[in-house]
Amino acid sequence: MKQLFLLFVLLAGGVLNSTAQTKQDNTLAYKQQYALELNSRSSSTNKPDSASLSSVVQIGNAPWLRLHIGDYDLGSQSYITITSMLDGGQQRLDGKSLMRWRKNSAFFNGDSVKVELHVAPSEKEVFVRFNELTVGKRFVKDRLGSDGDKRMSVPQTLCGDDDRVASNDARVGRINVINTAGATSNPFCTAWLVSNGALLTAGHCVDSDPDSSGPMLPDGVPDTGFVNGVVEFNVPASLSNGTTVFASPNDQYPIDTFAWRFDGAGQGLGKDWAVFFAQANSNTNLLPHLAQRAFFRMSSEIPAVNQILRVTGFGTDITPVGTGGGRNAQNQTLQTATGTFTGESSNGADVWHSYKVDTTGGNSGGPIIWEANGFTIGIHTTGGCAADNTGNNTGTSFEHDALETALRVFSGTNVVHVDAANYPGITNAARNGTIFRPLSTVVNGVNAVPTGGIVNIVPGNYNTSITINRAMTLRSPAGTTTIGQ
């Protein structure tokens, strides 16, 4: 179910944290002008010129491509398909889905794609006009460190040895964005599905541009790259030299409405967060929660010191070194690690967790998971561990009030949350219908919601009958819910 969401922004000045867990490399991609028009001109027989209906776009030796459309008119029934010549991945885009994708395509593996215009029999003057490409670059050895003859240095975000292992957690996705204005890159971040239909990531994944006054200062405006970004799931292995391989177009979703905060280095701890919505996939018409059939529950309670946490995400990887002398096939694929919780800290309203769990650049935005019960307690944001196991990595806690508010209003105002699951440290008497303390029954939710409000129900089977005698909306934004006896 598509929903309407409130967009709000909390802004303040700051400096970009150099240890924030976002990978940025300005040599990973470039923009290229590319003029191509496919059209169907009207005729007495209403048959388009077939020679104008398909074309192959090829940029030799590119590992991946993304197409950008300047203008189009696809009527109400015509559409285009874009198909990778390497792996057959295909995306279907009509007039409505092109609006959702902001006139961008998905990411396609390989150096060539076939573009086809499919014209409905009753429609004339249909066309699509491409004007630009984003072209990926392959990793090479001299992009990995300050000296092309040396291996990439060990990240100062690993708490000793790199203990990460491969993960297939369906709840965790990778954010791909392409910056512009001289900073063309694809800095990846991690995002994840939560129980109210939202996705979470780090705020510096939304606004990392050092383009305001002062050194490396975010400007408080969402990066164009993020606005036009994609979150993808079921990501395959990278190439043996670490070059990115993208998921099937069926598993890619355009980023939509979002709220965030990131102030920069020295000011970012405990208030670096983003809550966003992803539009439906243009092929399957499914939202990511429905396609992945999975989500995380969230808790503002915290474990005891030295209990085990887990962080899962799409960090860089050089262990073992790949064929280019640096990054390998695990680079920015889904990996997970566990370690100990070292405590929660605060500075006024800003609250953050510290832990000794291995992460690297690209893990930014990943879930901080309380291993004992599987609940998430915050958003991973910042590195600080060292190879000698000193220091800690950190992330924003759900006890940060602005983040809790963003989650509460994501589905609208006057929302009551319902979930039959047991929540850590929360008694039934303390369950008040908020997102971290949901009511346990649909009946309680229906009775508690204000007239005209929303009952957000976490997916599951609720063996009950309900009577509704006033206006309200029942939603199950994270999946299928069954109510009945």
N, C-alpha and C positions, 0 to 999 in steps of 0.2 A: 504494500500500500504506500503510495507516495504521500508525503506529508509536507506541511508548511512549517518552516522553522524561523525563529527569531535570530537575526544577525546582530551581534553587538561586539564592540571592540573596547578593550582596556589598554591604554597606551601610556608609556613613559619612556624617558630617554635612557640610554645605556650603551654599553660597548659589547660587541659580539664576543662571546666566550670562545677562546681559541681551543678549548677542550670539549666544546659541545660536540655531541656524537653524530654529526652530519658530515658525510664525505663530500668534499668539493674538489674538483679537478677541472680546470678550465680548458683542458685539451681533449675531453671525451667526446665532443660533438661539435658540429658547426652548422650554421644556417646557410642555405643556398637558394637563390632565386630559381624558380622553375616554372615556366609558363606552359600550361597544358589546359586545353578546353575540350570537353566532350559535349556534343549537343545534338539535338534532334530538331531539325528545321521542318516547319509545316510544309505539307505538299497536298496535292489533290487526292492522293491515295492514303494520306495519313500514315505513311510508312517512313521511318527515319532512314537516313543514309547509314547503312551498317558499318561503313568504313570509319565513321566518326564516333563509334560507340565503344571502342576499347583502345587501350594503349598500354605499353609496358614502360614503367619508370625504372631506370637502372643507373646506379652510381657505383662504378667498378670497385670491388673489394670492400665495400662498406659492410660492417657487421649487422647494421640495422638501419631502418628508415622510419620516419614519420612524415606524413603529408599534411599540408595546410591549405585550406580552401579560401580563396578570396571572395567568391560570389557563387550563387547557385540559384536555380529554380527547379525543383523536383516535383512540382505540382502536389497532388495529394496521394498519388499511388506509385510514382516512379522512384527509383532508388539507384544507388551505386554499390558495387562491391569492390573491395580491394583485397587482393590475394597474394600472399608471399610466394614467390617462385622457389624458395628454399624448402619450406616445411608445409606449405599448403594452408597455413593459418589465414582465415578469411574474416573480414568485417563487412557487415551490411549496414548502410547508412541511408535513411530517407530524410525528408525535410525536417521532421520532428526530432529525430535522433541527432542530426547535424547541429541543431540548436543546442541540444544538451551537451554535445561534445565541443561546443564553441568553434565549430568549423575546423576542428582538428581530427585526424585519424587516430587509431590505436598505434602502438609501436609494432613494427613488423621485422622479423628476423631476416637476414640476408641482404644482398645488394640490389634486389630488384623485386618489384611488385607489378601485378597486372591490375589495371583499373578498368572497370566496365560500367557503362551507363545502361540501365535497364528501364526502358520507356514503356509506360502503360499505354495500351492501344488507344485510349480516348484522349491522351494528353499530347499537346503540341508545345513547341518552343521550350522544351526541357533542356537544361544545360547544367554543367558543373565546371567551374574554372579554378584550377589549382595555381597558386602563385609562389609557393615556397616549400622547401623540404628541410627537415632536420636530419642530418646525416651523422651516424655514429662513427667513432674512430675505434680502432683496435688498440688495446693496451700494448705498449712496447716497453722495453726495459728502462729506457732513460726517462720515462714518465713517472717512475715509481719512487724516486728519491732524489736527493740533491746531487748525487754523483751517479751517472749512468753505469759505472762499473761496479757499483756496490748494491747490495740487496736493500730493499726497503727496510727502514728501521722498525724495530718492534714497537707497536703502539703503546703509549703510556696509559692504557686503559685496560690492560690485561693484569689481573691480580696474580702474578706469578706466571706459570705456564699457561698456554692457551688450552683450556679444557672444554671448549665448545664442541658439540656434536650436532649432526644433522637432525632437523626436525621436520615433521609433516603436519604441524598444527594448522588446521584449516581456518583458525580464527585470526591468523596473523598474515598481513599483506605487506607489499613493498610499494612505496610511493616513488613515482618517477616524474621528475619535473625537468623542464628545459628553460633555463634562464635566457634572457635576451640582453640587448644593449651592451654588447661587448663582454658579457659574462656567460657565454653559451656553455652549458655543462649539463650533466644529469646527476645532481647530488641526490642520492637515494636516502630515504628515511623509512622507518617502520611505522605501520598503522595496524590497528586491531579493532575487531568488532565487539561491541558491548551490548548489554541486555536491553537498552532502551532504543535500539535502532541506530545509534550513532557509531562513528569511528573516532578513535583517539590517536593523537600523535603529539610531537613536541611543537611548541610555538615557534622555535627557531627554524622549523621546517617550512613555516608559512612566511616568515619575515626574517630573512638572513642577509638581505642585501646591505652592504656597507655603503649606502648612498645618501646618508644624511650627514649633517655637519659633525665633525669629530672623527677620531680614528675608529673604523670598523663599527660604526653606529647604525643599528637598524633604524629604518625611517618610520616605523609604525604603519606602513602601508603593505598589504599582502603582495608578495612577489608575483609578477606576471606568470612566472613559471609555475608557481603553485596553483594559481587560479586556473591555468590550463593543464594542470597535472592529471595524472592517472594513478589509481591504486589498483594493483594486480595481485592475484592470488595464484597458488599452485605454480610457483616460479620454478623453472627447471635449472639444472646445473649451468654454470657459466662455461665459457670456453677454457681450455687448459691454460691459457695465459691470463685468465681473469676477466676477459671481455664479457660484458653482460649478454645474456640470452633472455628474451622476454617470454612471458606466459602467452598462451593462446589468446587471440582476441576475445574468445568467449569468457575469459577470466579477467578482463580489463574493464575498469569503471571510471568515468570522468568525475573529478572532484567537483562538489557543488557547494552549498551553503556551509559557512564555517564561522566559528568564533575562536579567538586565540589571544594569547599574551606572551610576549617575550621582550625583555628590556635590554638584554645584552650582558657582557661580562661584568662580574662584580655585583650585578643586580638581578641576575637571572634565576638563581637558585630558589626553588620553591614557588616560582610563578612563571614557569616555562611550560605552556600547555596549549593544545588545540583540540577542539571538538568539531567534527565536520560530518557532512552527509555526502554519500556518493550516489550518483544517478544510476538508473538501470542500465545494464549491458544492452548494447544496440542489437545484438544477435538473439539473446535469450529473453530479453525484456525482464530479467530478474534483477532485483537488488542483491548486493553481495551477501547480506544475511540469509536470504532465501536460497541463494545458490550454494553457499558454503554450509548451510544448516548447522551453524555453530556460532557461539558467542561466549564472552567472558562475563561473569558476574563481578561486581565491584564492592569493596568494603572500605569504610573509613577507619575501621579498627586496625591495629597493628600487632605483629607478632612480638614475642619476647626477643631480646637481644640474643644473638647466636642461633636463632631458628633459621631454617633454610628458605632462601628465596630463589626464584628462577627468573631469568631475563631471556626473552626470545626475540630474535630480530635478524636483520639483513646486513650484518657488519662486514667490513672488508676482511680478507684472509690471505695470509702469506705463508701459512704453515701447513704442509710443506710448501716450498716455493714452487711456483708454476713454471711453465715452459719459457716464459719471458724473464725469469730470474726474480720474480716478485709474486704478484697475485696469482691465485690458482683457481681451479674449477669450483671451489667452495666460496669464492669471493662473492659477497653480497647475495648469497643464497640464504635460505632460512636455517639458522642454527640456534642452539639453546645451550645454556650453562646454568649451573647452580652454585650457590655460595652462601655465606652467612650474612644475616641482617645485623648491622652495627649500630643502628639507632635512628631516631627521628629528631630533626632539629627545626628551629623556627626563628624567624626574624619578623616580629610583628605578625601580619596576616600571612606571611610567606612560610610554607611548611615543606620540608623535603626529607626524603629517606636516604640513608647511606648504607652501602652494602659492598661486600667483596665478591662480586660476580663478574666474570669475564665479559667484556664488551669491546667493540671497536667502532670506528667511524661507520655510520650507516645504521647502527642500533638505535639511534635517536628516535624517540617516540614509541619504543617498544613497551610491552606490558611488564610491570614488576609483579610477579606472581608469588603469592604465599603458598609454598609447596604443600603444606600440611592439609590445605582444604581446597586449593585450586582457585581461590578468589584473587583478583588483582587489587593492589593497594595503591597504585600510582603509575606514573609515566616516566620511563627512563629518559634522561636528558643529557647527562654530563659525565665525562670521564675524569678519573683522578687516581685510579689504582696505578701501581708501578710494578716493574718486573720483580722487585724484591718483596712484593706483597705488602708494601706500605701504602697508605692512602686508601681512599674509597671511591667507588663510583656512586653517582647520586641521581635522584629523580624526584619529580614533583609529587607530593602526597595528595590523596583525595581529601585530606583535611584542609587543604587550601580553599578558602570560602568561594573565591571567584570561579574556580574550576567546578566546585559542587553546584554553584548557581547555573553555570553554563549547561551542565548535565541536566539539571532540574527543568530548565525552560526549553530544552532542545525540542521537545515534542509539543510545546505550546504552554499556555498558562493554565492554572487550576488543574494540575495533573496529579493523580494519585497512582502510585505504583503497587503492583500486586505480584508476588512470587511465592510459591509454596515451599521453596527450598529453605533450609536452615541457614542463617547468616551467622558468621563467627562473632561470638561475644554479645549477641543481641537476643534478649528474651522476647517472648510473644508480647508481653506487656509493653515493651519498648518499641514495638513495630508501629510506626506512625504514618506509613504511606509515602515517605520520602524515598529517594532512589537508593540510599544506603540502608534504609530500614523499611522495606516494603511490607504492606499488609500480606497476610498469608493466604487469604481466601478472596475469591471474586466477590462473594456476598459482602464482605467487609469493605472492599473497594467501592462497590456500587453504593453502599450506604454512606460512605465517607466523602465521596466526590461532590463538589458543589454543583448545583444545577448548571447545565451547559458545559461542564468540565470534561476531562478525559480520564479514563481508566486505562493505564498502560499495563498490559498483562505479559509477564515473561512467559515464553512458550512452555507448554506442558499440558497435561490432562487434569482438568479440575472437575472432579466428580461431585457436582452440585447442581442445584436448580436455582435460578435467580428470578426475581420479579423487578421489572423496571417500570416506574410510574412517573418519571420526569425526564427531561432532556439530558442526555449525556452521550459521549462517544466511547465505545470500547475498542481498543487497539491492541494488536499483538505485533509490534514493529520488528521484532527480531526473529520471527518464525511462526510456525503454526501452533495455535492453541485450540484445545477441544474443551467445551463446557457442556456438561450434561450428566445425567444419571443413567 
